[in-house]
Amino acid sequence: MTALDGLSGSVSLGCGGGPPNSTCTISPSSVILPGTAQATVGRYPPKNVDHDTFTLTFTGTFGSGNPATGGLTYTTSVSLTVK
């Protein structure tokens, strides 16, 4: 993640979606621009069910609670196929 148009500060990161009995975590849960993070999707407990394609949604929120920015949010989605 890099600063866009000179923005700097903290971005809170989140993710959701995916198969039942799964979790999506991002580490670290926030970054200072420019920064990087890694997402991990884990299935708990692992099962041989729910074979399908799922949509994971990743969100970055900048300036949440800051009246000057109004809380900018960017969301992107990716497909996860469980075989």
A tleap script that builds the chain and sets N, CA, C and O, in Angstrom:
source leaprc.protein.ff14SB
mol = sequence {
  NMET THR ALA LEU ASP GLY LEU SER GLY SER
  VAL SER LEU GLY CYS GLY GLY GLY PRO PRO
  ASN SER THR CYS THR ILE SER PRO SER SER
  VAL ILE LEU PRO GLY THR ALA GLN ALA THR
  VAL GLY ARG TYR PRO PRO LYS ASN VAL ASP
  HIE ASP THR PHE THR LEU THR PHE THR GLY
  THR PHE GLY SER GLY ASN PRO ALA THR GLY
  GLY LEU THR TYR THR THR SER VAL SER LEU
  THR VAL CLYS
}
set mol.1.N position { 0.864 -1.157 0.000 }
set mol.1.CA position { 0.000 0.000 0.000 }
set mol.1.C position { 0.912 1.221 0.000 }
set mol.1.O position { 1.856 1.280 0.788 }
set mol.2.N position { 0.654 2.183 -0.856 }
set mol.2.CA position { 1.461 3.388 -0.916 }
set mol.2.C position { 0.572 4.607 -0.766 }
set mol.2.O position { -0.636 4.547 -0.996 }
set mol.3.N position { 1.190 5.719 -0.376 }
set mol.3.CA position { 0.445 6.965 -0.227 }
set mol.3.C position { -0.099 7.393 -1.585 }
set mol.3.O position { 0.611 7.331 -2.589 }
set mol.4.N position { -1.330 7.817 -1.616 }
set mol.4.CA position { -1.980 8.249 -2.841 }
set mol.4.C position { -2.216 9.746 -2.752 }
set mol.4.O position { -2.827 10.229 -1.798 }
set mol.5.N position { -1.735 10.474 -3.738 }
set mol.5.CA position { -1.916 11.921 -3.787 }
set mol.5.C position { -1.451 12.607 -2.512 }
set mol.5.O position { -2.072 13.569 -2.060 }
set mol.6.N position { -0.351 12.114 -1.925 }
set mol.6.CA position { 0.233 12.762 -0.768 }
set mol.6.C position { -0.395 12.419 0.564 }
set mol.6.O position { -0.008 12.996 1.581 }
set mol.7.N position { -1.360 11.493 0.602 }
set mol.7.CA position { -1.956 11.105 1.877 }
set mol.7.C position { -0.906 10.431 2.749 }
set mol.7.O position { -0.064 9.675 2.265 }
set mol.8.N position { -0.972 10.715 4.018 }
set mol.8.CA position { -0.113 10.026 4.971 }
set mol.8.C position { -0.916 9.835 6.246 }
set mol.8.O position { -1.833 10.604 6.534 }
set mol.9.N position { -0.577 8.829 6.989 }
set mol.9.CA position { -1.289 8.547 8.223 }
set mol.9.C position { -1.589 7.072 8.340 }
set mol.9.O position { -1.009 6.252 7.628 }
set mol.10.N position { -2.493 6.736 9.236 }
set mol.10.CA position { -2.802 5.353 9.549 }
set mol.10.C position { -4.021 4.852 8.756 }
set mol.10.O position { -5.016 5.561 8.605 }
set mol.11.N position { -3.916 3.626 8.260 }
set mol.11.CA position { -5.008 2.971 7.560 }
set mol.11.C position { -5.363 1.705 8.334 }
set mol.11.O position { -4.504 0.851 8.555 }
set mol.12.N position { -6.627 1.580 8.748 }
set mol.12.CA position { -7.108 0.378 9.423 }
set mol.12.C position { -7.502 -0.636 8.359 }
set mol.12.O position { -8.164 -0.290 7.381 }
set mol.13.N position { -7.094 -1.895 8.549 }
set mol.13.CA position { -7.321 -2.941 7.560 }
set mol.13.C position { -8.276 -4.000 8.092 }
set mol.13.O position { -8.260 -4.317 9.281 }
set mol.14.N position { -9.098 -4.540 7.220 }
set mol.14.CA position { -10.016 -5.599 7.616 }
set mol.14.C position { -10.319 -6.511 6.452 }
set mol.14.O position { -10.095 -6.149 5.297 }
set mol.15.N position { -10.833 -7.704 6.750 }
set mol.15.CA position { -11.230 -8.634 5.700 }
set mol.15.C position { -12.389 -9.483 6.191 }
set mol.15.O position { -12.582 -9.661 7.394 }
set mol.16.N position { -13.152 -9.998 5.253 }
set mol.16.CA position { -14.286 -10.835 5.598 }
set mol.16.C position { -14.695 -11.674 4.417 }
set mol.16.O position { -14.093 -11.599 3.346 }
set mol.17.N position { -15.709 -12.465 4.612 }
set mol.17.CA position { -16.163 -13.387 3.583 }
set mol.17.C position { -15.453 -14.710 3.763 }
set mol.17.O position { -14.822 -14.952 4.792 }
set mol.18.N position { -15.553 -15.544 2.787 }
set mol.18.CA position { -14.902 -16.838 2.846 }
set mol.18.C position { -15.830 -17.936 3.294 }
set mol.18.O position { -16.997 -17.691 3.598 }
set mol.19.N position { -15.309 -19.154 3.335 }
set mol.19.CA position { -16.133 -20.306 3.676 }
set mol.19.C position { -16.580 -20.289 5.127 }
set mol.19.O position { -15.968 -19.623 5.962 }
set mol.20.N position { -17.654 -21.027 5.432 }
set mol.20.CA position { -18.038 -21.196 6.836 }
set mol.20.C position { -16.886 -21.823 7.615 }
set mol.20.O position { -16.050 -22.514 7.034 }
set mol.21.N position { -16.836 -21.594 8.897 }
set mol.21.CA position { -15.775 -22.116 9.768 }
set mol.21.C position { -14.398 -21.620 9.356 }
set mol.21.O position { -13.412 -22.343 9.499 }
set mol.22.N position { -14.318 -20.401 8.847 }
set mol.22.CA position { -13.023 -19.832 8.475 }
set mol.22.C position { -12.859 -18.464 9.112 }
set mol.22.O position { -13.832 -17.819 9.505 }
set mol.23.N position { -11.624 -18.041 9.205 }
set mol.23.CA position { -11.326 -16.703 9.694 }
set mol.23.C position { -10.420 -16.008 8.687 }
set mol.23.O position { -9.685 -16.661 7.947 }
set mol.24.N position { -10.475 -14.713 8.664 }
set mol.24.CA position { -9.600 -13.918 7.817 }
set mol.24.C position { -8.934 -12.899 8.730 }
set mol.24.O position { -9.613 -12.092 9.364 }
set mol.25.N position { -7.613 -12.936 8.797 }
set mol.25.CA position { -6.895 -11.984 9.632 }
set mol.25.C position { -5.857 -11.245 8.797 }
set mol.25.O position { -5.302 -11.788 7.842 }
set mol.26.N position { -5.612 -10.012 9.173 }
set mol.26.CA position { -4.595 -9.194 8.517 }
set mol.26.C position { -3.608 -8.770 9.589 }
set mol.26.O position { -3.991 -8.323 10.671 }
set mol.27.N position { -2.340 -8.918 9.270 }
set mol.27.CA position { -1.299 -8.539 10.222 }
set mol.27.C position { -0.288 -7.641 9.530 }
set mol.27.O position { 0.284 -8.016 8.506 }
set mol.28.N position { -0.071 -6.475 10.080 }
set mol.28.CA position { -0.746 -5.848 11.202 }
set mol.28.C position { -2.141 -5.373 10.798 }
set mol.28.O position { -2.452 -5.293 9.610 }
set mol.29.N position { -2.978 -5.061 11.784 }
set mol.29.CA position { -4.354 -4.652 11.501 }
set mol.29.C position { -4.459 -3.200 11.050 }
set mol.29.O position { -5.528 -2.747 10.642 }
set mol.30.N position { -3.349 -2.473 11.124 }
set mol.30.CA position { -3.296 -1.116 10.569 }
set mol.30.C position { -1.868 -0.838 10.136 }
set mol.30.O position { -0.921 -1.426 10.659 }
set mol.31.N position { -1.723 0.060 9.179 }
set mol.31.CA position { -0.401 0.445 8.683 }
set mol.31.C position { -0.326 1.958 8.591 }
set mol.31.O position { -1.340 2.639 8.432 }
set mol.32.N position { 0.883 2.468 8.692 }
set mol.32.CA position { 1.156 3.889 8.450 }
set mol.32.C position { 1.595 3.990 6.995 }
set mol.32.O position { 2.508 3.280 6.573 }
set mol.33.N position { 0.954 4.865 6.223 }
set mol.33.CA position { 1.299 5.016 4.810 }
set mol.33.C position { 2.708 5.550 4.633 }
set mol.33.O position { 3.114 6.417 5.407 }
set mol.34.N position { 3.475 5.084 3.660 }
set mol.34.CA position { 3.200 3.864 2.911 }
set mol.34.C position { 3.570 2.655 3.759 }
set mol.34.O position { 4.535 2.722 4.520 }
set mol.35.N position { 2.847 1.571 3.652 }
set mol.35.CA position { 3.115 0.384 4.453 }
set mol.35.C position { 2.598 -0.863 3.769 }
set mol.35.O position { 1.939 -0.785 2.733 }
set mol.36.N position { 2.896 -2.009 4.347 }
set mol.36.CA position { 2.430 -3.273 3.798 }
set mol.36.C position { 1.836 -4.132 4.900 }
set mol.36.O position { 2.138 -3.941 6.078 }
set mol.37.N position { 1.000 -5.069 4.517 }
set mol.37.CA position { 0.395 -6.004 5.459 }
set mol.37.C position { 0.170 -7.320 4.741 }
set mol.37.O position { 0.180 -7.376 3.511 }
set mol.38.N position { -0.033 -8.375 5.511 }
set mol.38.CA position { -0.273 -9.697 4.950 }
set mol.38.C position { -1.593 -10.238 5.471 }
set mol.38.O position { -1.885 -10.129 6.662 }
set mol.39.N position { -2.399 -10.826 4.576 }
set mol.39.CA position { -3.678 -11.410 4.969 }
set mol.39.C position { -3.552 -12.924 4.996 }
set mol.39.O position { -2.887 -13.514 4.145 }
set mol.40.N position { -4.197 -13.554 5.984 }
set mol.40.CA position { -4.216 -15.008 6.102 }
set mol.40.C position { -5.652 -15.468 6.282 }
set mol.40.O position { -6.383 -14.934 7.116 }
set mol.41.N position { -6.056 -16.462 5.494 }
set mol.41.CA position { -7.371 -17.067 5.652 }
set mol.41.C position { -7.154 -18.463 6.213 }
set mol.41.O position { -6.439 -19.271 5.620 }
set mol.42.N position { -7.771 -18.748 7.358 }
set mol.42.CA position { -7.634 -20.056 7.982 }
set mol.42.C position { -8.984 -20.722 8.153 }
set mol.42.O position { -9.977 -20.053 8.441 }
set mol.43.N position { -9.028 -22.042 7.978 }
set mol.43.CA position { -10.272 -22.791 8.170 }
set mol.43.C position { -10.191 -23.520 9.493 }
set mol.43.O position { -9.227 -24.240 9.755 }
set mol.44.N position { -11.198 -23.337 10.325 }
set mol.44.CA position { -11.210 -23.939 11.659 }
set mol.44.C position { -12.537 -24.597 11.933 }
set mol.44.O position { -13.546 -23.892 11.921 }
set mol.45.N position { -12.623 -25.891 12.178 }
set mol.45.CA position { -11.582 -26.866 11.880 }
set mol.45.C position { -11.563 -27.174 10.391 }
set mol.45.O position { -12.562 -26.962 9.703 }
set mol.46.N position { -10.427 -27.676 9.878 }
set mol.46.CA position { -10.384 -28.026 8.451 }
set mol.46.C position { -11.380 -29.144 8.158 }
set mol.46.O position { -11.443 -30.134 8.886 }
set mol.47.N position { -12.142 -28.982 7.111 }
set mol.47.CA position { -13.149 -29.979 6.750 }
set mol.47.C position { -13.112 -30.193 5.250 }
set mol.47.O position { -12.634 -29.345 4.497 }
set mol.48.N position { -13.612 -31.316 4.837 }
set mol.48.CA position { -13.697 -31.615 3.415 }
set mol.48.C position { -15.088 -31.292 2.889 }
set mol.48.O position { -15.653 -32.040 2.091 }
set mol.49.N position { -15.623 -30.185 3.341 }
set mol.49.CA position { -16.936 -29.726 2.888 }
set mol.49.C position { -16.800 -28.290 2.411 }
set mol.49.O position { -15.716 -27.708 2.473 }
set mol.50.N position { -17.868 -27.736 1.950 }
set mol.50.CA position { -17.887 -26.345 1.487 }
set mol.50.C position { -16.942 -26.113 0.314 }
set mol.50.O position { -16.290 -25.072 0.227 }
set mol.51.N position { -16.873 -27.102 -0.597 }
set mol.51.CA position { -16.079 -26.919 -1.815 }
set mol.51.C position { -16.858 -25.982 -2.723 }
set mol.51.O position { -17.938 -26.324 -3.206 }
set mol.52.N position { -16.310 -24.813 -2.948 }
set mol.52.CA position { -17.024 -23.804 -3.718 }
set mol.52.C position { -16.078 -22.639 -3.956 }
set mol.52.O position { -14.917 -22.685 -3.550 }
set mol.53.N position { -16.562 -21.613 -4.603 }
set mol.53.CA position { -15.815 -20.371 -4.769 }
set mol.53.C position { -16.453 -19.316 -3.891 }
set mol.53.O position { -17.667 -19.112 -3.930 }
set mol.54.N position { -15.633 -18.648 -3.100 }
set mol.54.CA position { -16.093 -17.651 -2.142 }
set mol.54.C position { -15.457 -16.308 -2.476 }
set mol.54.O position { -14.382 -16.252 -3.072 }
set mol.55.N position { -16.128 -15.229 -2.088 }
set mol.55.CA position { -15.607 -13.883 -2.308 }
set mol.55.C position { -15.077 -13.331 -0.989 }
set mol.55.O position { -15.824 -13.182 -0.022 }
set mol.56.N position { -13.783 -13.032 -0.963 }
set mol.56.CA position { -13.166 -12.377 0.186 }
set mol.56.C position { -13.149 -10.883 -0.084 }
set mol.56.O position { -12.822 -10.454 -1.191 }
set mol.57.N position { -13.498 -10.091 0.913 }
set mol.57.CA position { -13.521 -8.645 0.778 }
set mol.57.C position { -12.494 -8.035 1.723 }
set mol.57.O position { -12.501 -8.306 2.924 }
set mol.58.N position { -11.618 -7.216 1.172 }
set mol.58.CA position { -10.583 -6.534 1.947 }
set mol.58.C position { -10.893 -5.040 1.970 }
set mol.58.O position { -11.229 -4.450 0.943 }
set mol.59.N position { -10.777 -4.433 3.155 }
set mol.59.CA position { -11.122 -3.027 3.326 }
set mol.59.C position { -9.990 -2.275 4.018 }
set mol.59.O position { -9.404 -2.760 4.987 }
set mol.60.N position { -9.698 -1.101 3.511 }
set mol.60.CA position { -8.762 -0.186 4.158 }
set mol.60.C position { -9.493 1.112 4.458 }
set mol.60.O position { -10.108 1.697 3.567 }
set mol.61.N position { -9.431 1.569 5.709 }
set mol.61.CA position { -10.115 2.804 6.103 }
set mol.61.C position { -9.082 3.801 6.600 }
set mol.61.O position { -8.305 3.509 7.509 }
set mol.62.N position { -9.080 4.969 5.999 }
set mol.62.CA position { -8.139 6.036 6.330 }
set mol.62.C position { -8.899 7.177 6.992 }
set mol.62.O position { -9.947 7.598 6.505 }
set mol.63.N position { -8.373 7.668 8.090 }
set mol.63.CA position { -8.939 8.865 8.705 }
set mol.63.C position { -10.271 8.649 9.382 }
set mol.63.O position { -11.051 9.593 9.509 }
set mol.64.N position { -10.557 7.441 9.821 }
set mol.64.CA position { -11.809 7.175 10.513 }
set mol.64.C position { -11.906 8.067 11.750 }
set mol.64.O position { -11.000 8.077 12.583 }
set mol.65.N position { -12.976 8.797 11.867 }
set mol.65.CA position { -13.163 9.692 13.002 }
set mol.65.C position { -12.487 11.046 12.835 }
set mol.65.O position { -12.569 11.892 13.724 }
set mol.66.N position { -11.823 11.257 11.709 }
set mol.66.CA position { -11.153 12.534 11.455 }
set mol.66.C position { -12.074 13.395 10.599 }
set mol.66.O position { -12.309 13.061 9.438 }
set mol.67.N position { -12.606 14.503 11.139 }
set mol.67.CA position { -13.528 15.342 10.371 }
set mol.67.C position { -12.923 15.893 9.085 }
set mol.67.O position { -13.649 16.185 8.135 }
set mol.68.N position { -11.596 16.038 9.048 }
set mol.68.CA position { -10.957 16.594 7.853 }
set mol.68.C position { -11.028 15.630 6.676 }
set mol.68.O position { -11.128 16.069 5.530 }
set mol.69.N position { -10.978 14.317 6.938 }
set mol.69.CA position { -11.005 13.353 5.845 }
set mol.69.C position { -12.365 12.689 5.701 }
set mol.69.O position { -12.688 12.168 4.634 }
set mol.70.N position { -13.154 12.699 6.748 }
set mol.70.CA position { -14.464 12.066 6.691 }
set mol.70.C position { -14.407 10.556 6.675 }
set mol.70.O position { -15.441 9.909 6.513 }
set mol.71.N position { -13.235 9.973 6.837 }
set mol.71.CA position { -13.091 8.529 6.828 }
set mol.71.C position { -13.182 7.957 5.418 }
set mol.71.O position { -14.260 7.549 4.988 }
set mol.72.N position { -12.077 7.923 4.702 }
set mol.72.CA position { -12.039 7.372 3.350 }
set mol.72.C position { -11.923 5.855 3.431 }
set mol.72.O position { -11.130 5.338 4.218 }
set mol.73.N position { -12.697 5.143 2.634 }
set mol.73.CA position { -12.674 3.684 2.638 }
set mol.73.C position { -12.463 3.164 1.227 }
set mol.73.O position { -13.078 3.644 0.275 }
set mol.74.N position { -11.582 2.172 1.104 }
set mol.74.CA position { -11.346 1.494 -0.162 }
set mol.74.C position { -11.595 0.010 0.056 }
set mol.74.O position { -11.086 -0.570 1.016 }
set mol.75.N position { -12.373 -0.607 -0.823 }
set mol.75.CA position { -12.700 -2.022 -0.707 }
set mol.75.C position { -12.372 -2.717 -2.018 }
set mol.75.O position { -12.640 -2.192 -3.099 }
set mol.76.N position { -11.789 -3.905 -1.909 }
set mol.76.CA position { -11.546 -4.736 -3.077 }
set mol.76.C position { -11.903 -6.172 -2.747 }
set mol.76.O position { -11.859 -6.576 -1.585 }
set mol.77.N position { -12.252 -6.934 -3.751 }
set mol.77.CA position { -12.660 -8.321 -3.535 }
set mol.77.C position { -11.817 -9.252 -4.392 }
set mol.77.O position { -11.379 -8.887 -5.483 }
set mol.78.N position { -11.597 -10.463 -3.883 }
set mol.78.CA position { -10.902 -11.513 -4.623 }
set mol.78.C position { -11.685 -12.802 -4.450 }
set mol.78.O position { -12.409 -12.975 -3.470 }
set mol.79.N position { -11.534 -13.703 -5.406 }
set mol.79.CA position { -12.198 -15.008 -5.333 }
set mol.79.C position { -11.257 -16.026 -4.715 }
set mol.79.O position { -10.060 -16.040 -5.001 }
set mol.80.N position { -11.813 -16.879 -3.862 }
set mol.80.CA position { -11.086 -17.982 -3.242 }
set mol.80.C position { -11.819 -19.260 -3.602 }
set mol.80.O position { -12.993 -19.420 -3.267 }
set mol.81.N position { -11.135 -20.172 -4.284 }
set mol.81.CA position { -11.742 -21.444 -4.669 }
set mol.81.C position { -11.238 -22.527 -3.728 }
set mol.81.O position { -10.032 -22.745 -3.607 }
set mol.82.N position { -12.173 -23.208 -3.058 }
set mol.82.CA position { -11.846 -24.318 -2.163 }
set mol.82.C position { -12.163 -25.598 -2.900 }
set mol.82.O position { -13.306 -25.829 -3.294 }
set mol.83.N position { -11.137 -26.446 -3.091 }
set mol.83.CA position { -11.318 -27.707 -3.824 }
set mol.83.C position { -11.287 -28.876 -2.891 }
set mol.83.O position { -11.423 -30.018 -3.329 }
savepdb mol mol.pdb
quit
